[in-house]
Each structure stands twice: as C-alpha cells, then as structure tokens.
Amino acid sequence: MDFNVSAEPPNVVEFRKEVSAWLAEQMRGHEHLRWSASWSTREDEKEYKFRRGLAEKLGAKGWLFPIYPEEYGGAGLTVDHQMVLETELFKYGLNLSHVFYTLARIVAPVLIRWGTEEQKREFLPPITRAEICVWQVLTEPHGGSDVANCQTKAIRDGDDYIVNGQKVMVGHHLPPDYLWTLVCTNPQGKRHENLGWLHIPANLPGITIQHMYLMMGIKNAVFFDNVRVPAKYLIGGENNGWKVASTHMELEHGGDGRVSVDPVVERVVEYCQKNHVGGKPLIEDDKVRDVIADIMIELNTLRRFNQRNFWHRFAKIPHPYGGVQQRYFQRTARLRNGERLQQIMGADALVQDLSVHEVVDFEYCVRSGPGQLHGGGTLDTDRLIFARRLGLGRPTQEKAPETD
Ligand SMILES: Cc1cc2nc3c(=O)[nH]c(=O)nc-3n(C[C@H](O)[C@H](O)[C@H](O)COP(=O)(O)OP(=O)(O)OC[C@H]3O[C@@H](n4cnc5c(N)ncnc54)[C@H](O)[C@@H]3O)c2cc1C
C-alpha cells in the first residue's frame, strides 16, 4: 500500500517550496533539534528560547493553525497546506502541535467548537500565535480520574463568578497566562449538568501557584481563594462545562491525530553507533538490532493510528474509539520502549539525566513510562472509555464527543 501523496496541486507544490526554504533559513545552526522529541524544553537552555521563537514566527504567519481564518490567528489555508507544514516540520523532528508546548493544540479547537464569536476573536489569536501559555487545570486532590466530580466552586455573583477550591498535579514549569479549567457552577445540580468551563487569566487576585517537584517533573498545585472571574471567560455557556470537558479530553486523548512520530528511535540508533561493547559498536550486536526493530515497529504502528485519526478528524469521519485506541497503544508502547531502552543501554538508561525538568532523553523516557499511564486519567479510564465506545456491556454505543 502506498501512503505517499502522488500528485500535489500546483499551488500546494509552490507552498511546499516556500515552507521548505523558510524553514531551512530558520533552522540553520539548529539542526540538532531533530533530536528533540515532542513537547519538552528546558527554560534555562538556548533550545527553549529557539523553539519558543520559532513557534512565535510560525504563529505570526498564521502557520501554526493554517486552516483557521486570519481573524482567529490562522492563515485561511486548506488541510493540504497543513499537511505540507506538518511534513516539512517533521524533517526537523518537530510538529505543529509541539514546536513549543502552550496547550494551544487543545485550547484552540475547543474554543472553535464552544466559544462565542466574540470569545474566538478575543481569545484565539494570542493562543494560535503561540504568544501565551495556558495550563490545563483539571485534577483535584480527592481524585482525578472522576473529572465530573469537580469540587472547585464558581458561583455567579452579578457579572462575575467567584471561584474557590484547589487543583493539583497540573503540569508545566513555565508561568501560565491563563488557567483552562473545569468548575462546579451549580452545587445542587445533577452530575454532568452542574459544571462550567472557565478560561481564567492567571494574574487575577486570589490565585496561588505552588510547584511540586515530583519524579515526573514539576507539577503544580493551584489554589483559588475568592477569585473574581468576569463571566466573559465562561466557555460553552451556563452549566455546559461537561460537554466542553468532553471535547477537551477527546482532543487530549488521541482524537486530535497527528502526522509525525516521536523521532526517539533515531537517537537510539545514533547511541548504538557511537557506543561500543567488547570493542564493537552496539549496533552490530544482533540482539540489540532486534530490540531496535521492535521499537521501530511499534512507533510506526503508532504513527498509522495518529495519521488515521488526523484524517478522520479533518474529513469529519466519525470514529467512536479511534482516539482512545491510539492513546492506549501510545501509553503502553511507551512503557515497553522504556524497558527496551534498558535492555540496550543497561544502567545508562537510568542515570544519564535525573533532572526534574522534562528533558527528553533516554533516562526520562524510561522514568516517565509508568507515570504516563496515570497522566490525564489512568489506563483504567482508557479501558472503560474504549469499552463504552465499542458498545461493550451497555445497550448503547457511546459516540466520540464533538471536536472542532
Ligand atoms: C505526568 C502527569 C501529568 C499530569 N498533568 C496534569 C495536568 O497538566 N493537569 C491536570 O489537571 N492533571 C494532570 N495530571 C493528573 C492526572 O490527570 C491524574 O493523576 C489522573 O487523572 C488520575 O487521577 P489521580 O492521580 O487522582 O488518581 P485516582 O483517580 O484517584 O485513581 C487512583 C487509582 O484508582 C483507580 N480508580 C479511580 N476511580 C476509579 C473507578 N471509578 N473505578 C475503578 N478504578 C478507579 C484508578 O484507575 C487508579 O488506579 C497529571 C498526572 C501525571 C502523572
């Protein structure tokens, strides 16, 4: 089966030339970013500044969200143009969602789906142009898997909501501009009908953030103490937060799709070419080659899941279990690949870099494998959602929530 696009229309061919030349210019001297997978950057390193700058430059051209209209910070282009940008960026190991991590990949489509016209025009451009950083603030201290059991209260008072409560385990080490969060707007209301979704400016009085230095990197506790949030920051309307949350989680949990794949395997190959055991490079050891082949097979399988979900999302083809299927595979494959790295590298895979910052290196890949099974809801939640979307054990088959 040939997955390659055989003939691009002339305008897309021209666009590819333009993007390719522009990126070559931007990346000159930074080609090593090929080795930087997914969303990790270190604040104190040159790489952080470079990636943030690159995201801003792409954003200024509307290229981070190319298919969105210009008034929302996009470029008014087509999915074909988006494919060009994704594939050209991937030549450097990057993808549009993760040139620099700002949560835009989730927040922007949720705003497209649930925001009012006024909210889209005001909130989207700084997000889609990567000018600001948003934190995903969902988990509460009493338990995160049951997201609907939200205890943080937001009670309407005139034109504002008064927010009180606490969230925990919120990931990110860069200061937030906004807190993207679920709140309980009607404490007496029925489950799933008593929630609201707020896009809260992080500098409002009454918000306190405390870093938690954990094995999985820096997480945060966020406290809301009588925080007065203007009602214009309510997304999706009164007591409609569960639907907004469902869109958010579908996008976070694999439903967004992707064109590229983590280039970690290329780094493994390079490591095995450079490091010797018994006078021979590791790459010449048949057992090591077998393990690398297993990593490659799983990453390519993952890439197909990602690409299929990307296609279904943009072609508007409903796929009830596509997102969670990708997510379950991705998280378990990551765990297996962590074990494979230990098989190849031995102790090196455990001691190279013990930083609490999420620097993507082999040690972090190994360390984060088990923790990633918990992040954004546990693997048990995935299994549950998978079963419901397949229609197992219930009279009705659950649909996937609407995305953008
Ligand atoms: C790396 C990482 C990054 C994270 N980033 C963020 C972030 O950016 N923002 C954010 O808000 N949160 C974040 N989290 C928190 C994450 O969403 C929660 O850890 C997750 O939702 C699970 O919640 P919990 O830890 O409270 O465990 P619990 O929900 O208390 O679960 C504990 C155990 O009980 C099981 N369990 C729970 N409920 C049930 C049930 N009804 N039936 C059967 N079994 C059940 C679970 O499967 C699990 O095994 C992050 C977590 C990690 C590890």
The ligand as an ORCA input file, in Angstrom:
! r2SCAN-3c Opt
* xyz 0 1
  C       2.747     13.126     34.177
  C       1.440     13.645     34.659
  C       0.981     14.861     34.164
  C      -0.232     15.374     34.591
  N      -0.628     16.572     34.113
  C      -1.790     17.104     34.537
  C      -2.192     18.421     34.105
  O      -1.497     19.085     33.338
  N      -3.350     18.913     34.556
  C      -4.147     18.211     35.420
  O      -5.204     18.730     35.787
  N      -3.794     16.974     35.866
  C      -2.629     16.404     35.451
  N      -2.237     15.171     35.927
  C      -3.078     14.470     36.863
  C      -3.800     13.317     36.210
  O      -4.824     13.785     35.346
  C      -4.366     12.441     37.334
  O      -3.279     11.875     38.014
  C      -5.251     11.328     36.780
  O      -6.449     11.872     36.300
  C      -5.575     10.269     37.840
  O      -6.070     10.872     38.988
  P      -5.462     10.552     40.435
  O      -3.996     10.663     40.378
  O      -6.188     11.426     41.404
  O      -5.840      9.032     40.690
  P      -7.267      8.451     41.046
  O      -8.286      8.963     40.113
  O      -7.532      8.651     42.487
  O      -7.023      6.934     40.741
  C      -6.272      6.081     41.615
  C      -6.497      4.636     41.218
  O      -7.888      4.301     41.357
  C      -8.425      3.874     40.123
  N      -9.794      4.389     40.014
  C     -10.186      5.665     40.205
  N     -11.509      5.785     40.048
  C     -11.954      4.532     39.748
  C     -13.222      3.984     39.483
  N     -14.329      4.739     39.475
  N     -13.313      2.669     39.200
  C     -12.211      1.887     39.189
  N     -10.966      2.347     39.457
  C     -10.849      3.637     39.720
  C      -7.528      4.491     39.054
  O      -7.546      3.768     37.852
  C      -6.166      4.388     39.722
  O      -5.616      3.119     39.569
  C      -1.022     14.652     35.524
  C      -0.557     13.428     36.015
  C       0.660     12.935     35.605
  C       1.119     11.612     36.155
*
